[in-house]
């Protein structure tokens, strides 16, 4: 039995101001996670100061979390 390699789709997640998870599709599979964050920063300015956590595998997808500092003091 031959081993089969399967590429899992990437998805990028961050919490919005109302604490709902927002999922963003992969704009270009050749982009690094940092480049994807920069790509979406124009639509979601809070991503300009976010950090990347992950990836983790959830439900057959590779998930990168963009963790923002929104609402954090100190």
N, C-alpha and C positions, 0 to 999 in steps of 0.2 A: 504494500500500500504506500503510495507516494504522498509525501507531505504537500499540502496545498497552502499557498500563501494568499491571504486575503487582506486587502487594504481596507481599513475601517474609515468611514467618513469622519471628518473633523467638524466640531461645532464649538462655538465660543459663547460663554455664559457670563453674565454679570447681573448684579442686583440693581434694580432701578430705585429711585427715591422712595417709592411706595413698598419696597421690599419684595416686589415680584421679580422672579427670575426672567431675564430677557435672553433669548437664544438667538445668536447671529450665525448665519450660514457662512461657510468657508468661501471667501471671494475668489481665491486662487490657491490651489493645492501646493504651488511652488513657494508661496509666501511662508516666512517663519511666523511664529505666534506674535512676535513683536511687530512685524510688518502688518499683520492682520489688525492688531490693536491700533496702529497708526492709521490704517485704512479707514477704520470705523470711527476714529476720534473726531472727524469732521461732523458726523451725525450725532455723536454722543460725546460731548466735550469732557465729561467726567473721566473718560478713558485716558486723557492726556497725562494724568498722574496715577494711573492704576498700575498694579503689579500683576504678574502672571503666576498662577498656581496650577500645577498639574503638569502633564495631562493625567486624567483618569479615564477608565473605560466604563461607560454607563450605557446599558441597553444597546450594545453593538455600535457605539459611537465613541470616538476619542474626544473627551471634553476638556477644554482649557477654561479655567475660571479667570476672569479679569476682576480683581479685587480692588475696589475703589476705596478712597479714604473719605468719601462723602459723609458729612455729619460727625466726623471724629474730631474731638478737641485734644489739645495737648501735644 
